[in-house]
Amino acid sequence: MALSAGEGWVRASKRFMAEQIPREFIDQLLNRIDIVDLIDSRITLRKKTGSNFFACCPFHNEKSPSFSVSQPKQFYYCFGCGAHGNAIDFLMQYDRLHFPEAIEALAKQIGMEVPRQLTTRSPEKAAAQQSLYELLDQVTKFYQNQLRQHTQAQRVVDYLKNRGVSGTIAKDFGIGFAPPGWDHVLQAFEKNKLQLLEAGMLIKKEDGGFYDRFRDRIMFPIHDRRGRIIGFGGRIIDQGEPKYLNSPETPIFQKGHELYGLYQALQANRQLQRIIVVEGYMDVIALFQHEISYAVATLGTATSANHLERLFRHTSEIIFCFDGDQAGKTAAWRALQVTLPLMHDGVQVRFMFLPDGEDPDSLVRKEGKEKFEEHMQHALTIADFFFHTLAAQTDIKSTDGRARYVKLATDLLKQLPAGIFQQMMMEELAKRARIDVSQLHAKPATQNSPAKRSPLKARPPSVLRMVMTLLVQQPALAQLITEPLPKVEMAGFELLSQVIEKAKQFPDITTGGLLEHWRDQEEGKQLARLAQVEHMIPEKGIEHEFLGAIQNLHKTAQEQLIEGLLSKAAQIGLSSDEKQELSGLISSKK
């Protein structure tokens, strides 16, 4: 999905203060926005049955419509890819906006002004950072001008042409030239030398002077997600070390978070079906030159969790590209270990190893786009690479070797998020180790208390689940609850109490508005799943079913209280008040 340089990004880039948007405003905004009108303005919706509208999903390719938009719930859901959310989520996914930008876009649409509360970041600090962005943009233009006019620029132009880089690609990536000499940038921006130092463009001398960091190098501007210049990579033209030189860490540039080429990839693709991660600037540019416009590179660092989280926001498939030698395989294994905790169901990661002596730049120029993409199709799945690598480290023909193989694998597979993929990996491990999969999950029994299950991860009992499902899908049902629910010892009960409280606090709240209160929280994911449940209860019977389930919760609480008192009576006895309470509870059940 493409990241456009539209109004949302421009507005965001002009903000001078870090802000928080009041919760009350977000609630009001969602109450005034009609998600059907919003989505229909971007994709064509058609009425099918009931209160739902349908269309082909804008977030994955499909022939039959599976993208459903509910007007009463103010909630969308795709039965094909699982995309879901409220009006804010749709703008974030479809228009590639971040949360504050989506809020601003919705507010502008209905003529509301976004109120702001200042956070700890001062206006002065925000303005200083904005000034750095503007300065680096000017430096980029300076380097580009040097590429056109400097007396030694022709050797750079010749080098780029020999590497197959067209003028169009050079312009798209903002390539420039830092001429030989110690102070070209310093002289051009003398009055900004302290800012240049902060931005990593100058180095301070021991005697107190300054000199240019980048000299006699091809310059590659590094863009952030909004298209702003945040740093540079410089490649030596002839012989010299280091071959590549990157900007240091600065207030606006953190290498472990940024990816070269991601901005251009999002500009070039409305939907990113996949992203290939390569090692160098020229690799990215060469692939773009050959119409493989979905390549990115890390900035002289190993792939980090931050990198992967950012990539998974834009695609469900990542292909790592490494040299085929031992160093490449070692780097790939490190990337795999970083990837495991992020391998939730629905994403795919593969590993492509290049022929000896080749890099993506040389290979795509030699073989072309079609052949290069064939190599990608034959890339190893994360499962194959995982099991092959571990097998090479152990002797799986022997019993003790297989035991070591299983131990190494299970220690790593525990890092996977619980789900289908983890289960399949465990089953594959059991198959390769020739053991029953149940042995991989066996845990030593404890003599004390049984293991406690997380309320959010455990599946709530059916009665509580039904109450929660109906309540999430029709929050107005909360108004039917006339007396407080008694405490029930069930996984998920605390969350139910919070949902009831929130729904009563806001009588007109919709499903989309309710979920907004748990954005980016684990509870929000659980509630979103319930919002999609097909409960098959006729519309006229929903209130009756809901009140019946609430009554069952009261009965369950009563039974738990009786069981607790009976248990206490058998162990240490009851007080006279407790005996009277137990008698009353038992009588009320008859």
C-alpha positions as CSV (number, residue, x, y, z in Angstrom):
1,M,0.0,0.0,0.0
2,A,1.4,3.3,-1.0
3,L,2.4,6.1,1.2
4,S,1.3,9.3,-0.6
5,A,2.8,12.7,-0.1
6,G,-0.7,14.0,0.5
7,E,-2.1,16.5,2.8
8,G,-1.9,14.3,5.9
9,W,1.8,14.0,5.5
10,V,2.3,17.7,4.8
11,R,0.2,18.7,7.8
12,A,2.1,16.3,10.0
13,S,5.5,17.6,8.8
14,K,4.5,21.2,9.8
15,R,3.5,20.4,13.4
16,F,5.9,22.1,15.8
17,M,4.6,20.5,19.0
18,A,4.2,17.0,20.3
19,E,0.6,16.6,21.1
20,Q,-2.0,14.3,22.7
21,I,-5.6,14.4,21.5
22,P,-8.2,14.3,24.3
23,R,-10.2,11.1,24.5
24,E,-13.4,13.1,24.7
25,F,-12.7,14.6,21.3
26,I,-12.0,11.2,19.7
27,D,-15.4,9.9,21.0
28,Q,-17.2,12.9,19.6
29,L,-15.4,12.6,16.3
30,L,-16.4,8.9,15.8
31,N,-20.0,9.7,16.8
32,R,-20.2,12.3,14.0
33,I,-18.4,10.3,11.3
34,D,-20.3,7.8,9.2
35,I,-17.9,5.0,8.3
36,V,-20.0,4.0,5.3
37,D,-19.8,7.5,3.7
38,L,-16.0,7.6,4.5
39,I,-15.2,4.3,2.9
40,D,-17.6,4.8,0.0
41,S,-15.7,8.0,-0.9
42,R,-12.6,5.8,-1.6
43,I,-14.0,2.5,-2.7
44,T,-17.4,1.7,-4.2
45,L,-19.7,-0.1,-1.6
46,R,-22.8,-1.9,-2.5
47,K,-25.7,-2.9,-0.3
48,K,-26.2,-6.6,0.1
49,T,-28.4,-7.7,3.0
50,G,-29.3,-6.3,6.3
51,S,-27.3,-3.3,7.5
52,N,-24.0,-4.4,5.9
53,F,-22.3,-3.0,2.8
54,F,-19.8,-5.0,0.8
55,A,-17.0,-4.4,-1.6
56,C,-13.8,-6.1,-2.8
57,C,-11.2,-5.6,-0.1
58,P,-8.8,-2.6,-0.8
59,F,-6.1,-4.3,1.3
60,H,-5.7,-7.5,-0.7
61,N,-6.4,-8.8,-4.2
62,E,-9.7,-10.7,-4.5
63,K,-12.4,-11.3,-7.1
64,S,-15.4,-11.8,-4.9
65,P,-16.4,-9.1,-2.3
66,S,-15.5,-10.1,1.2
67,F,-15.0,-6.6,2.7
68,S,-18.0,-5.9,5.0
69,V,-18.9,-2.5,6.4
70,S,-21.5,-2.3,9.2
71,Q,-23.3,1.0,9.6
72,P,-24.8,0.3,13.1
73,K,-21.5,-0.9,14.4
74,Q,-19.4,1.7,12.5
75,F,-17.0,-1.1,12.0
76,Y,-15.4,-2.8,8.9
77,Y,-14.1,-6.4,8.5
78,C,-12.6,-8.4,5.7
79,F,-13.4,-12.1,5.8
80,G,-10.5,-12.7,3.4
81,C,-7.5,-11.0,5.0
82,G,-8.9,-10.1,8.4
83,A,-8.4,-6.3,8.1
84,H,-10.8,-4.6,10.5
85,G,-11.4,-1.5,12.5
86,N,-13.3,1.8,12.8
87,A,-13.1,5.0,10.7
88,I,-9.7,5.9,12.2
89,D,-8.3,2.5,11.4
90,F,-9.5,2.7,7.8
91,L,-7.8,6.0,7.1
92,M,-4.6,4.7,8.8
93,Q,-4.6,1.6,6.6
94,Y,-6.0,3.0,3.3
95,D,-4.4,6.5,3.3
96,R,-1.2,5.4,5.1
97,L,-1.7,7.9,7.9
98,H,-0.5,7.7,11.4
99,F,-3.0,8.0,14.2
100,P,-2.8,11.8,14.8
101,E,-2.9,12.4,11.1
102,A,-6.0,10.2,10.7
103,I,-7.7,12.2,13.5
104,E,-6.9,15.5,11.7
105,A,-8.2,14.2,8.4
106,L,-11.5,13.1,9.9
107,A,-11.9,16.3,11.9
108,K,-11.3,18.4,8.8
109,Q,-13.9,16.4,6.9
110,I,-16.6,17.5,9.3
111,G,-15.3,20.9,10.2
112,M,-14.1,20.1,13.7
113,E,-10.9,21.6,15.1
114,V,-8.6,19.1,16.9
115,P,-7.8,20.3,20.5
116,R,-4.4,19.6,21.7
117,Q,-2.7,19.0,25.1
118,L,1.0,19.6,25.3
119,T,3.2,16.7,26.3
120,T,6.7,16.8,27.8
121,R,8.3,17.7,24.5
122,S,8.5,21.5,24.4
123,P,7.5,23.7,21.5
124,E,11.1,24.9,21.3
125,K,12.5,21.4,20.9
126,A,9.9,20.5,18.3
127,A,10.7,23.7,16.4
128,A,14.4,22.9,16.5
129,Q,13.8,19.5,15.0
130,Q,11.7,21.0,12.3
131,S,14.5,23.3,11.5
132,L,16.9,20.4,11.1
133,Y,14.5,18.8,8.6
134,E,14.5,22.0,6.6
135,L,18.2,22.4,6.7
136,L,18.9,18.9,5.5
137,D,16.5,19.5,2.7
138,Q,18.6,22.4,1.6
139,V,21.8,20.4,2.0
140,T,20.3,17.7,-0.3
141,K,19.6,20.4,-2.9
142,F,23.2,21.6,-2.5
143,Y,24.5,18.1,-3.2
144,Q,22.2,17.7,-6.2
145,N,23.4,21.0,-7.6
146,Q,27.0,19.9,-7.2
147,L,26.2,16.7,-9.2
148,R,25.1,19.0,-12.1
149,Q,27.7,21.7,-11.9
150,H,30.9,20.7,-10.1
151,T,34.0,20.2,-12.3
152,Q,34.5,16.7,-10.9
153,A,30.9,15.6,-11.1
154,Q,31.3,14.0,-14.5
155,R,33.1,11.0,-13.0
156,V,30.2,10.5,-10.7
157,V,27.7,10.7,-13.6
158,D,29.8,8.2,-15.6
159,Y,29.9,5.9,-12.5
160,L,26.1,6.0,-12.1
161,K,25.6,5.4,-15.9
162,N,28.0,2.4,-15.8
163,R,25.9,1.0,-12.9
164,G,22.8,1.4,-15.0
165,V,21.3,4.2,-13.0
166,S,19.0,6.4,-15.1
167,G,18.4,10.1,-14.6
168,T,14.9,9.5,-13.5
169,I,15.9,7.0,-10.8
170,A,18.7,9.4,-9.6
171,K,16.1,12.2,-9.3
172,D,13.5,10.0,-7.5
173,F,16.1,9.0,-4.9
174,G,17.6,12.5,-4.7
175,I,21.2,11.4,-5.5
176,G,23.8,14.1,-5.2
177,F,27.6,14.6,-5.0
178,A,29.7,15.8,-2.0
179,P,32.8,17.3,-3.8
180,P,36.4,16.8,-2.7
181,G,37.5,19.3,0.0
182,W,37.0,19.8,3.7
183,D,34.5,22.6,3.9
184,H,32.1,22.9,1.0
185,V,29.0,22.4,3.1
186,L,30.5,24.4,6.0
187,Q,31.0,27.4,3.7
188,A,27.6,27.0,2.0
189,F,25.8,27.0,5.3
190,E,28.2,28.9,7.6
191,K,25.4,30.5,9.7
192,N,23.9,27.0,10.4
193,K,27.1,25.3,11.5
194,L,25.9,24.4,14.9
195,Q,22.7,22.8,13.4
196,L,24.9,21.0,10.8
197,L,27.0,19.6,13.7
198,E,23.8,18.4,15.4
199,A,22.5,16.9,12.2
200,G,25.8,14.9,11.7
201,M,26.9,16.9,8.6
202,L,30.0,18.4,10.3
203,I,32.7,17.0,12.5
204,K,34.3,19.2,15.2
205,K,38.1,19.6,15.2
206,E,40.1,19.4,18.4
207,D,41.0,23.1,18.0
208,G,37.4,24.0,17.9
209,G,36.9,24.3,14.1
210,F,34.7,22.2,11.9
211,Y,35.0,20.2,8.7
212,D,32.6,18.3,6.4
213,R,31.8,14.7,7.3
214,F,31.1,13.7,3.6
215,R,33.8,14.4,1.1
216,D,34.2,13.2,-2.5
217,R,31.3,10.8,-2.2
218,I,28.0,10.0,-4.0
219,M,25.3,11.1,-1.7
220,F,22.1,9.2,-1.0
221,P,19.5,11.1,1.1
222,I,17.7,9.0,3.6
223,H,14.0,9.7,4.0
224,D,11.7,9.1,6.9
225,R,8.1,7.8,6.5
226,R,6.9,11.4,5.7
227,G,9.5,11.9,3.0
228,R,11.6,14.3,5.1
229,I,15.4,14.0,4.8
230,I,16.8,12.8,8.1
231,G,20.4,11.7,7.1
232,F,22.7,10.6,4.3
233,G,24.7,7.7,3.1
234,G,27.8,8.5,1.1
235,R,29.6,6.0,-1.2
236,I,33.3,6.5,-2.1
237,I,33.7,6.9,-5.9
238,D,37.2,5.5,-6.4
239,Q,39.3,3.6,-3.8
240,G,39.1,4.4,-0.2
241,E,37.7,3.4,3.2
242,P,35.1,3.2,4.4
243,K,33.3,2.3,1.2
244,Y,30.0,3.5,2.7
245,L,29.7,6.2,5.3
246,N,26.4,6.9,7.1
247,S,25.2,9.9,9.1
248,P,25.6,9.3,12.9
249,E,22.7,9.0,15.3
250,T,21.0,12.4,15.6
251,P,17.8,13.8,17.2
252,I,16.0,13.0,14.0
253,F,17.9,9.9,12.7
254,Q,18.0,6.5,14.5
255,K,19.5,3.8,12.3
256,G,17.7,1.0,14.0
257,H,14.4,2.4,13.1
258,E,14.8,3.6,9.5
259,L,15.0,1.8,6.2
260,Y,16.4,3.1,3.0
261,G,14.0,3.0,0.1
262,L,10.8,2.4,2.1
263,Y,9.5,5.8,1.4
264,Q,10.1,5.3,-2.4
265,A,8.5,1.9,-2.2
266,L,5.4,3.2,-0.6
267,Q,5.3,6.0,-3.2
268,A,5.5,3.6,-6.0
269,N,3.0,1.0,-4.8
270,R,-0.6,1.3,-3.7
271,Q,-0.3,-2.1,-2.2
272,L,3.0,-3.7,-1.2
273,Q,2.4,-7.4,-1.8
274,R,6.0,-8.1,-0.5
275,I,9.2,-6.3,0.4
276,I,12.7,-7.5,-0.2
277,V,15.3,-6.5,2.3
278,V,18.8,-6.0,0.8
279,E,22.1,-4.7,2.2
280,G,23.1,-1.6,0.2
281,Y,21.8,1.7,-1.3
282,M,22.9,0.7,-4.8
283,D,21.1,-2.7,-4.4
284,V,17.9,-0.8,-3.7
285,I,18.4,1.6,-6.6
286,A,19.3,-1.1,-9.1
287,L,16.2,-3.1,-8.2
288,F,14.0,0.0,-8.7
289,Q,15.8,0.6,-12.0
290,H,14.6,-2.8,-13.1
291,E,11.0,-2.2,-11.9
292,I,11.4,-4.1,-8.7
293,S,10.0,-1.2,-6.7
294,Y,9.6,-2.9,-3.3
295,A,13.2,-3.1,-2.1
296,V,14.6,-1.6,1.1
297,A,17.9,-1.7,2.9
298,T,19.0,-1.3,6.5
299,L,21.4,1.5,7.2
300,G,24.6,-0.3,8.1
301,T,22.9,-2.2,11.0
302,A,21.5,-5.6,11.4
303,T,17.7,-6.0,10.9
304,S,16.0,-5.0,14.2
305,A,12.6,-5.7,15.6
306,N,11.8,-2.0,14.9
307,H,12.6,-2.5,11.3
308,L,10.3,-5.6,11.0
309,E,7.4,-4.0,12.9
310,R,7.5,-1.1,10.5
311,L,7.7,-3.4,7.4
312,F,4.8,-5.6,8.7
313,R,2.6,-2.4,8.8
314,H,2.9,-2.3,5.0
315,T,3.1,-5.9,3.8
316,S,2.5,-9.4,4.9
317,E,5.5,-10.9,3.1
318,I,9.2,-10.1,3.7
319,I,12.1,-11.6,1.7
320,F,15.5,-11.3,3.2
321,C,18.3,-11.3,0.6
322,F,21.8,-12.3,1.7
323,D,25.1,-13.5,0.1
324,G,25.3,-17.2,-0.2
325,D,28.6,-17.5,1.8
326,Q,28.9,-18.3,5.5
327,A,28.8,-14.7,6.5
328,G,25.5,-14.3,4.7
329,K,24.0,-17.3,6.3
330,T,25.1,-16.1,9.8
331,A,23.5,-12.7,9.1
332,A,20.3,-14.5,7.9
333,W,20.2,-16.6,11.1
334,R,20.4,-13.4,13.2
335,A,17.6,-11.9,11.2
336,L,15.5,-15.1,11.7
337,Q,16.0,-14.9,15.5
338,V,14.8,-11.3,15.5
339,T,11.8,-12.2,13.3
340,L,10.5,-15.1,15.4
341,P,8.7,-13.1,18.1
342,L,6.9,-11.1,15.4
343,M,5.7,-14.1,13.3
344,H,2.0,-13.7,14.0
345,D,-0.4,-15.7,11.8
346,G,-0.9,-14.2,8.4
347,V,2.7,-13.0,7.7
348,Q,5.3,-14.8,5.6
349,V,9.1,-14.5,5.8
350,R,11.6,-16.1,3.4
351,F,15.3,-16.1,2.9
352,M,17.0,-15.7,-0.5
353,F,20.7,-16.5,-0.9
354,L,22.6,-15.2,-3.9
355,P,25.0,-17.1,-6.1
356,D,28.7,-16.8,-5.3
357,G,30.2,-13.4,-6.2
358,E,26.8,-11.7,-6.9
359,D,24.9,-9.0,-5.1
360,P,21.3,-7.9,-6.0
361,D,22.8,-5.0,-8.0
362,S,25.0,-7.2,-10.2
363,L,22.5,-10.1,-10.4
364,V,19.5,-8.0,-11.6
365,R,21.6,-6.2,-14.2
366,K,23.0,-9.5,-15.4
367,E,19.7,-11.5,-15.5
368,G,16.9,-8.9,-15.5
369,K,13.7,-8.5,-13.5
370,E,12.0,-11.8,-14.5
371,K,14.9,-14.0,-13.7
372,F,15.6,-12.2,-10.4
373,E,12.0,-12.6,-9.3
374,E,12.3,-16.3,-10.1
375,H,15.2,-16.5,-7.6
376,M,12.8,-14.8,-5.1
377,Q,10.1,-17.4,-5.7
378,H,12.6,-20.1,-4.8
379,A,13.7,-18.4,-1.6
380,L,13.6,-20.7,1.5
381,T,10.6,-20.4,3.8
382,I,11.4,-19.4,7.4
383,A,10.5,-22.9,8.4
384,D,12.9,-24.6,5.9
385,F,15.7,-22.3,6.8
386,F,15.1,-22.7,10.5
387,F,15.0,-26.5,10.5
388,H,17.9,-26.9,8.0
389,T,20.2,-24.6,10.0
390,L,19.5,-26.4,13.2
391,A,19.9,-29.8,11.6
392,A,23.4,-28.7,10.4
393,Q,24.3,-28.0,14.0
394,T,23.3,-31.4,15.4
395,D,23.5,-35.1,14.5
396,I,19.9,-35.9,14.2
397,K,20.7,-39.5,13.3
398,S,21.6,-40.2,16.9
399,T,19.3,-40.2,19.9
400,D,21.2,-37.6,21.9
401,G,21.6,-35.5,18.7
402,R,17.9,-35.5,18.2
403,A,17.4,-34.5,21.8
404,R,19.7,-31.6,21.3
405,Y,18.0,-30.7,18.1
406,V,14.6,-30.7,19.8
407,K,16.0,-28.6,22.7
408,L,17.5,-26.0,20.5
409,A,14.4,-25.8,18.4
410,T,11.8,-25.6,21.2
411,D,13.8,-22.9,23.0
412,L,13.5,-20.8,19.9
413,L,9.9,-21.7,18.9
414,K,8.7,-20.6,22.3
415,Q,9.4,-17.1,21.1
416,L,6.7,-17.4,18.4
417,P,3.3,-15.8,19.2
418,A,0.7,-18.4,20.1
419,G,-1.3,-19.3,17.1
420,I,-1.5,-21.6,14.0
421,F,2.0,-20.9,12.8
422,Q,3.6,-21.9,16.1
423,Q,1.4,-25.0,16.2
424,M,2.5,-26.0,12.7
425,M,6.2,-25.4,13.5
426,M,5.9,-27.6,16.6
427,E,4.2,-30.3,14.5
428,E,7.0,-30.1,11.9
429,L,9.6,-30.3,14.6
430,A,7.9,-33.5,16.0
431,K,7.8,-35.0,12.5
432,R,11.5,-34.3,11.9
433,A,12.6,-35.5,15.3
434,R,10.3,-38.6,15.0
435,I,8.5,-38.0,18.3
436,D,4.9,-37.3,19.2
437,V,4.0,-33.6,19.2
438,S,2.4,-34.0,22.7
439,Q,5.9,-34.6,24.1
440,L,6.9,-31.1,23.0
441,H,4.2,-29.5,25.1
442,A,4.6,-31.7,28.1
443,K,5.5,-29.8,31.3
444,P,6.6,-31.1,34.7
445,A,3.7,-31.4,37.1
446,T,3.9,-29.0,40.1
447,Q,2.8,-30.2,43.5
448,N,1.5,-26.8,44.6
449,S,-1.1,-24.7,42.8
450,P,-2.1,-25.4,39.2
451,A,-0.8,-23.0,36.6
452,K,-2.8,-19.9,36.3
453,R,-4.0,-18.9,32.9
454,S,-4.0,-15.3,31.6
455,P,-7.6,-13.9,31.6
456,L,-7.0,-12.4,28.2
457,K,-5.5,-15.4,26.5
458,A,-7.8,-17.9,28.0
459,R,-11.1,-18.5,26.1
460,P,-13.9,-17.3,28.3
461,P,-16.7,-19.7,29.2
462,S,-19.6,-19.7,26.7
463,V,-22.0,-17.6,28.8
464,L,-19.5,-14.8,29.4
465,R,-18.4,-15.0,25.8
466,M,-21.9,-14.6,24.6
467,V,-22.5,-11.6,26.9
468,M,-19.3,-10.0,25.7
469,T,-20.0,-10.7,22.0
470,L,-23.5,-9.2,22.1
471,L,-22.3,-6.2,24.1
472,V,-19.4,-5.4,21.8
473,Q,-21.6,-5.6,18.8
474,Q,-24.5,-3.7,20.4
475,P,-23.1,-1.5,23.2
476,A,-26.6,-0.1,23.9
477,L,-27.5,-3.4,25.5
478,A,-25.5,-2.3,28.6
479,Q,-28.4,0.0,29.4
480,L,-30.6,-3.1,30.1
481,I,-28.3,-4.1,33.0
482,T,-30.2,-2.6,36.0
483,E,-28.0,-3.9,38.9
484,P,-24.3,-4.4,39.3
485,L,-22.9,-7.8,38.2
486,P,-21.7,-9.9,41.1
487,K,-18.0,-10.9,41.0
488,V,-17.6,-14.1,38.9
489,E,-14.4,-16.1,38.9
490,M,-14.2,-16.4,35.2
491,A,-11.4,-15.5,32.8
492,G,-12.3,-12.3,31.1
493,F,-14.8,-11.1,33.7
494,E,-12.8,-8.0,34.6
495,L,-12.8,-6.9,31.0
496,L,-16.5,-7.5,30.7
497,S,-17.0,-5.2,33.7
498,Q,-14.9,-2.5,32.1
499,V,-16.9,-2.8,28.8
500,I,-20.2,-2.5,30.6
501,E,-19.0,0.6,32.5
502,K,-17.7,2.2,29.3
503,A,-21.0,1.4,27.3
504,K,-23.1,2.8,30.2
505,Q,-20.9,5.9,30.3
506,F,-21.5,6.6,26.6
507,P,-25.1,5.5,25.7
508,D,-24.7,6.3,22.0
509,I,-21.3,4.6,21.5
510,T,-20.9,2.2,18.6
511,T,-18.7,-0.8,18.2
512,G,-16.1,1.2,16.5
513,G,-16.2,3.8,19.2
514,L,-16.0,1.2,22.0
515,L,-13.0,-0.5,20.5
516,E,-11.2,2.9,20.3
517,H,-10.9,2.9,24.1
518,W,-8.7,-0.2,23.9
519,R,-6.6,0.8,20.9
520,D,-3.1,-0.9,20.8
521,Q,-4.0,-2.9,23.9
522,E,-4.3,-6.7,24.1
523,E,-7.8,-6.3,25.3
524,G,-8.6,-4.4,22.1
525,K,-7.5,-7.4,20.0
526,Q,-9.9,-9.7,21.9
527,L,-12.8,-7.3,21.6
528,A,-12.1,-6.8,17.9
529,R,-12.4,-10.6,17.4
530,L,-15.7,-10.6,19.2
531,A,-16.9,-7.8,17.0
532,Q,-16.6,-10.1,14.0
533,V,-18.4,-13.2,15.5
534,E,-21.4,-14.4,13.7
535,H,-23.7,-15.2,16.6
536,M,-26.7,-16.3,14.5
537,I,-29.2,-14.8,17.0
538,P,-32.3,-13.2,15.2
539,E,-32.4,-9.4,15.8
540,K,-35.7,-9.7,17.7
541,G,-34.2,-12.2,20.1
542,I,-30.9,-10.4,21.0
543,E,-32.2,-8.5,24.0
544,H,-33.8,-11.7,25.4
545,E,-30.7,-13.7,24.8
546,F,-28.5,-11.0,26.4
547,L,-30.6,-10.7,29.6
548,G,-30.8,-14.5,29.9
549,A,-27.0,-14.7,29.7
550,I,-26.7,-11.9,32.3
551,Q,-29.1,-13.9,34.6
552,N,-26.8,-17.0,34.1
553,L,-23.8,-15.0,35.2
554,H,-25.7,-14.1,38.4
555,K,-26.5,-17.8,39.0
556,T,-22.8,-18.7,38.3
557,A,-21.7,-16.1,40.9
558,Q,-24.2,-17.6,43.4
559,E,-23.0,-21.1,42.8
560,Q,-19.3,-20.0,43.2
561,L,-20.2,-18.4,46.5
562,I,-22.0,-21.5,47.7
563,E,-19.0,-23.7,46.7
564,G,-16.6,-21.4,48.5
565,L,-18.6,-21.5,51.7
566,L,-19.0,-25.3,51.6
567,S,-15.2,-25.6,51.0
568,K,-14.5,-23.4,54.0
569,A,-17.0,-25.3,56.1
570,A,-15.2,-28.6,55.4
571,Q,-11.8,-27.1,56.2
572,I,-12.1,-24.7,59.1
573,G,-15.8,-24.3,59.7
574,L,-18.1,-21.3,59.3
575,S,-19.1,-18.4,61.5
576,S,-22.8,-18.0,62.4
577,D,-23.2,-15.2,59.9
578,E,-21.6,-17.4,57.2
579,K,-23.8,-20.3,58.0
580,Q,-26.9,-18.0,57.8
581,E,-25.6,-16.7,54.4
582,L,-25.0,-20.2,53.1
583,S,-28.5,-21.3,54.2
584,G,-30.0,-18.3,52.4
585,L,-28.1,-19.0,49.2
586,I,-29.1,-22.6,49.1
587,S,-32.8,-21.8,49.8
588,S,-32.8,-19.2,47.0
589,K,-31.7,-21.8,44.5
590,K,-34.6,-24.1,45.2
